[in-house]
C-alpha cells in the first residue's frame, strides 16, 4: 500500500524520524517545515496523506487543515501536537482532521495509524459507484463523499461524514459511543467519547430542521445514538 505522503514538521529530528519510518514501509515522502509549504505541496499532484504538526511557522496546522478542507481537498490528515487538552483536540477534528496524536508518541503507533488511514481511504474510494446510502430523504454517497437532505447538499467534516455513513449503513441500529468512536478510527487516548457527542451535535445542526428536537439522529439514553427515517417514526407512533 505505497502512498504519497507529506510530512509537515518544523523539528528536523522529528521529521527525519517520521520520514525514515514511512520510507521503510515503501511510501514516497516529501518533508516540509512550515505551514505554507505544506499547503503548496498539498495542492500539487495528488498526495494521499498529510502528517501535520500543529505548531509550525508561517501558518499553523489548524489553519492548514481549515484551508485544505475549504478547498475540498480529499487527502487524509493526521495531526501531531504537544497540546493535550480535549478542546484543542476536538477543534482539530471539527476542522477536518482525520486522526490526532499527541506528543510524545511511539513511531510504531504512528505507522499503525497511517496504515489504518490509508486502508480506509482506499476502501472508501473503491466502493460501488451506484451505492448511495438512503435513510428517508437523507442520502449519503460514500464514493463522492456527499450528503444531501431533501435534495439539498450538506457540507460535513470527514469525521462527521464517517459517523453518518456508518449509521446510514445500518439505520435504526443503536450505536454506543465507543462503537462510534471506533468509526473515528482509533483516536488518541486523550480524546474521550465526548468527541462523538460533539460530532452528533454538529450533525444535528446540519441534517435536522430543529436540532434541539431531532427526528433523524436520535439519542438512546444510557446507550448511544441511532439514525432513523422520520416518516417511519411517525407511522409507528400513529399505529399505536
Long-range contacts (C-beta under 8 A, 24 or more apart in sequence): 1-26, 1-115, 1-118, 1-119, 1-122, 2-26, 2-27, 2-28, 3-27, 3-28, 3-48, 3-49, 3-118, 4-28, 4-30, 4-45, 4-46, 4-47, 4-48, 4-49, 5-29, 5-30, 5-47, 5-48, 5-49, 5-50, 5-51, 5-114, 6-30, 6-31, 6-32, 6-38, 6-41, 6-42, 6-47, 6-49, 6-50, 6-51, 6-52, 7-31, 7-32, 7-51, 8-32, 8-33, 8-34, 8-35, 8-37, 8-38, 8-41, 8-50, 8-51, 8-52, 8-53, 8-56, 8-61, 8-64, 9-33, 9-51, 9-53, 9-56, 9-80, 10-34, 10-53, 10-55, 10-56, 10-57, 11-53, 14-53, 17-107, 18-51, 18-107, 18-110, 21-107, 21-110, 21-111, 22-51, 22-111, 22-114, 25-111, 25-114, 25-115, 27-114, 33-57, 34-58, 34-59, 35-59, 35-60, 35-61, 35-63, 35-64, 38-64, 39-64, 39-67, 39-68, 42-68, 42-73, 42-75, 43-71, 43-73, 46-75, 47-75, 48-75, 48-76, 48-118, 48-121, 49-75, 49-76, 49-77, 49-78, 49-114, 49-117, 49-118, 49-121, 50-75, 50-76, 50-77, 50-78, 51-78, 51-80, 51-110, 51-114, 52-77, 52-78, 52-79, 52-80, 52-97, 53-79, 53-80, 53-81, 54-79, 54-80, 54-81, 54-82, 54-83, 54-92, 55-81, 55-82, 61-92, 62-91, 62-92, 62-95, 65-92, 65-95, 65-96, 65-97, 66-95, 66-96, 68-96, 69-95, 69-96, 69-157, 69-158, 74-145, 76-117, 76-118, 76-120, 76-121, 76-158, 77-158, 78-110, 78-113, 78-114, 78-117, 80-105, 84-190, 86-190, 86-191, 86-192, 86-194, 89-187, 89-188, 89-190, 89-191, 89-195, 90-191, 90-194, 90-195, 90-198, 93-157, 93-159, 93-184, 93-187, 93-191, 93-195, 93-198, 93-199, 94-157, 94-159, 94-198, 94-202, 95-157, 96-157, 96-158, 96-159, 97-158, 97-159, 98-158, 98-159, 98-185, 99-185, 99-186, 99-187, 99-188, 100-187, 100-188, 100-191, 101-188, 102-188, 102-190, 112-186, 113-186, 116-185, 116-186, 117-185, 120-185, 133-165, 133-168, 133-169, 134-168, 135-168, 135-171, 135-216, 135-227, 135-228, 135-229, 136-216, 136-228, 136-229, 136-230, 136-231, 136-232, 138-168, 138-207, 138-216, 138-227, 140-164, 140-165, 140-168, 147-206, 147-207, 149-206, 149-207, 154-206, 154-207, 155-206, 156-203, 156-206, 157-199, 157-202, 159-184, 159-195, 159-199, 160-199, 160-202, 160-203, 160-206, 163-196, 163-199, 163-200, 163-203, 164-203, 164-207, 164-227, 167-217, 167-225, 167-226, 167-227, 168-227, 171-226, 171-227, 171-228, 171-229, 172-226, 172-227, 172-228, 173-226, 174-220, 174-223, 174-224, 174-225, 174-226, 175-224, 175-225, 175-226, 176-223, 176-224, 177-224, 177-225, 179-224, 180-224, 180-225, 196-225, 200-225
